[in-house]
């Protein structure tokens, strides 16, 4: 299989993975099978999907470095955008369905309930990353783009903390998420192996956001 077909297949797989939670939850809602508390079920499932996708996004670069399979970097941007999409649905479900857009109660939660504060902060941090995920913004921001998109690590860490504080008792999955994130941070500390060449030639800044390490 040539490289173009491999990239196409990877992108198809990512889109299937990204759309599956939404399709599954839509089917359950249509069939009235979200349980006794459908809003709470939606909140949990959407938040879980967002966190899994964000952690998977952070795993792309270390996996590429370990395996040498460079085409993995092509799926990082769609994975990250799907993570932001589900996090936005998660917050929208909370604000619209759970709180019925009662901003007095929402603002009270944002000042008094710590797990909501960190979750909301994670979402806010991801907004500029989603907006600047295009080729045009990479050209405009130059080297600042890479520094800005390192906020993905901060946002995902806050998402894990939100998950940990929210569950209160059953901390098994939050601990799993924390462990995976810690491993990714350790891998991030490992510098990439530099290729030895006879002559070092300065390279232009990549304009493809999927080709830039963050």
BELMO-V432838 format. One record per residue. N is the residue number from 1. RES is the residue in one small letter. PHI is phi in whole degrees, 0 to 359 (999 if undefined). Layout:
BEGIN
n=N res=RES phi=PHI
n=N res=RES phi=PHI
END
This chain:
BEGIN
n=1 res=x phi=999
n=2 res=x phi=285
n=3 res=x phi=298
n=4 res=x phi=297
n=5 res=x phi=291
n=6 res=x phi=297
n=7 res=x phi=297
n=8 res=x phi=299
n=9 res=x phi=297
n=10 res=x phi=299
n=11 res=x phi=294
n=12 res=x phi=298
n=13 res=x phi=298
n=14 res=x phi=297
n=15 res=x phi=295
n=16 res=x phi=295
n=17 res=x phi=297
n=18 res=x phi=293
n=19 res=x phi=271
n=20 res=x phi=300
n=21 res=x phi=301
n=22 res=x phi=295
n=23 res=x phi=295
n=24 res=x phi=295
n=25 res=x phi=291
n=26 res=x phi=296
n=27 res=x phi=296
n=28 res=x phi=295
n=29 res=x phi=295
n=30 res=x phi=297
n=31 res=x phi=265
n=32 res=x phi=53
n=33 res=x phi=238
n=34 res=x phi=269
n=35 res=x phi=92
n=36 res=x phi=290
n=37 res=x phi=235
n=38 res=x phi=298
n=39 res=x phi=293
n=40 res=x phi=297
n=41 res=x phi=297
n=42 res=x phi=299
n=43 res=x phi=301
n=44 res=x phi=295
n=45 res=x phi=291
n=46 res=x phi=292
n=47 res=x phi=296
n=48 res=x phi=296
n=49 res=x phi=298
n=50 res=x phi=299
n=51 res=x phi=293
n=52 res=x phi=299
n=53 res=x phi=292
n=54 res=x phi=292
n=55 res=x phi=295
n=56 res=x phi=298
n=57 res=x phi=299
n=58 res=x phi=292
n=59 res=x phi=281
n=60 res=x phi=298
n=61 res=x phi=297
n=62 res=x phi=298
n=63 res=x phi=296
n=64 res=x phi=296
n=65 res=x phi=293
n=66 res=x phi=288
n=67 res=x phi=272
n=68 res=x phi=76
n=69 res=x phi=271
n=70 res=x phi=293
n=71 res=x phi=290
n=72 res=x phi=301
n=73 res=x phi=296
n=74 res=x phi=290
n=75 res=x phi=258
n=76 res=x phi=294
n=77 res=x phi=297
n=78 res=x phi=298
n=79 res=x phi=298
n=80 res=x phi=296
n=81 res=x phi=291
n=82 res=x phi=295
n=83 res=x phi=300
n=84 res=x phi=295
n=85 res=x phi=301
n=86 res=x phi=288
n=87 res=x phi=293
n=88 res=x phi=294
n=89 res=x phi=297
n=90 res=x phi=299
n=91 res=x phi=293
n=92 res=x phi=296
n=93 res=x phi=297
n=94 res=x phi=297
n=95 res=x phi=288
n=96 res=x phi=271
n=97 res=x phi=275
n=98 res=x phi=280
n=99 res=x phi=257
n=100 res=x phi=48
n=101 res=x phi=57
n=102 res=x phi=277
n=103 res=x phi=293
n=104 res=x phi=296
n=105 res=x phi=290
n=106 res=x phi=297
n=107 res=x phi=295
n=108 res=x phi=296
n=109 res=x phi=298
n=110 res=x phi=287
n=111 res=x phi=246
n=112 res=x phi=241
n=113 res=x phi=253
n=114 res=x phi=296
n=115 res=x phi=291
n=116 res=x phi=286
n=117 res=x phi=300
n=118 res=x phi=289
n=119 res=x phi=294
n=120 res=x phi=294
n=121 res=x phi=298
n=122 res=x phi=300
n=123 res=x phi=296
n=124 res=x phi=298
n=125 res=x phi=296
n=126 res=x phi=279
n=127 res=x phi=300
n=128 res=x phi=295
n=129 res=x phi=290
n=130 res=x phi=293
n=131 res=x phi=295
n=132 res=x phi=264
n=133 res=x phi=272
n=134 res=x phi=262
n=135 res=x phi=299
n=136 res=x phi=300
n=137 res=x phi=290
n=138 res=x phi=298
n=139 res=x phi=294
n=140 res=x phi=291
n=141 res=x phi=273
n=142 res=x phi=60
n=143 res=x phi=292
n=144 res=x phi=294
n=145 res=x phi=299
n=146 res=x phi=298
n=147 res=x phi=295
n=148 res=x phi=299
n=149 res=x phi=283
n=150 res=x phi=288
n=151 res=x phi=297
n=152 res=x phi=301
n=153 res=x phi=293
n=154 res=x phi=294
n=155 res=x phi=298
n=156 res=x phi=293
n=157 res=x phi=298
n=158 res=x phi=295
n=159 res=x phi=296
n=160 res=x phi=295
n=161 res=x phi=297
n=162 res=x phi=302
n=163 res=x phi=298
n=164 res=x phi=296
n=165 res=x phi=288
n=166 res=x phi=286
n=167 res=x phi=285
n=168 res=x phi=70
n=169 res=x phi=252
n=170 res=x phi=279
n=171 res=x phi=261
n=172 res=x phi=300
n=173 res=x phi=291
n=174 res=x phi=300
n=175 res=x phi=292
n=176 res=x phi=298
n=177 res=x phi=299
n=178 res=x phi=297
n=179 res=x phi=296
n=180 res=x phi=298
n=181 res=x phi=295
n=182 res=x phi=297
n=183 res=x phi=297
n=184 res=x phi=296
n=185 res=x phi=294
n=186 res=x phi=296
n=187 res=x phi=294
n=188 res=x phi=295
n=189 res=x phi=288
n=190 res=x phi=283
n=191 res=x phi=292
n=192 res=x phi=295
n=193 res=x phi=291
n=194 res=x phi=277
n=195 res=x phi=280
n=196 res=x phi=274
n=197 res=x phi=234
n=198 res=x phi=291
n=199 res=x phi=220
n=200 res=x phi=274
n=201 res=x phi=246
n=202 res=x phi=303
n=203 res=x phi=253
n=204 res=x phi=290
n=205 res=x phi=298
n=206 res=x phi=294
n=207 res=x phi=257
n=208 res=x phi=265
n=209 res=x phi=301
n=210 res=x phi=284
n=211 res=x phi=256
n=212 res=x phi=253
n=213 res=x phi=285
n=214 res=x phi=229
END
